Amino acid sequence: MCVEKIQKILLASVLGIVLMLIGTGSLKLALMLQVIVIIMLMMSAFSGFCFITKILSSEFPSCNDKDKEDKK
């Protein structure tokens, strides 16, 4: 599995946790978690730097590297 796919799975999991927190009535915690996710996505969009991708890339290959290998 590659870094970008793992990042998307983690993002979907966090959004699921936010929905669970909303369902259980922990609105403050859900809002805080949602704001953190929004800030991380905005930083990634504007700067091109993603903290999670940087950490995960030390253990997993990039999806772009797999695409290059498949074309060879």
QUIURMO-V406470 format. One line per field, one symbol per residue. phi: phi as a letter, one per 40 degrees, with the letter a starting at -180 (. if undefined). psi: psi as a letter, one per 20 degrees, with the letter a starting at -180 (. if undefined). Layout:
phi: ???
psi: ???
This chain:
phi: .bdcccccccccccccccccccccgcccccccccccccccccccccbgbbccccccccbbcccccccccccc
psi: qrghghghggghgghhhghghghijmhggggggghggggghgggghhjpogghgghihhqqqhhhghhhhi.
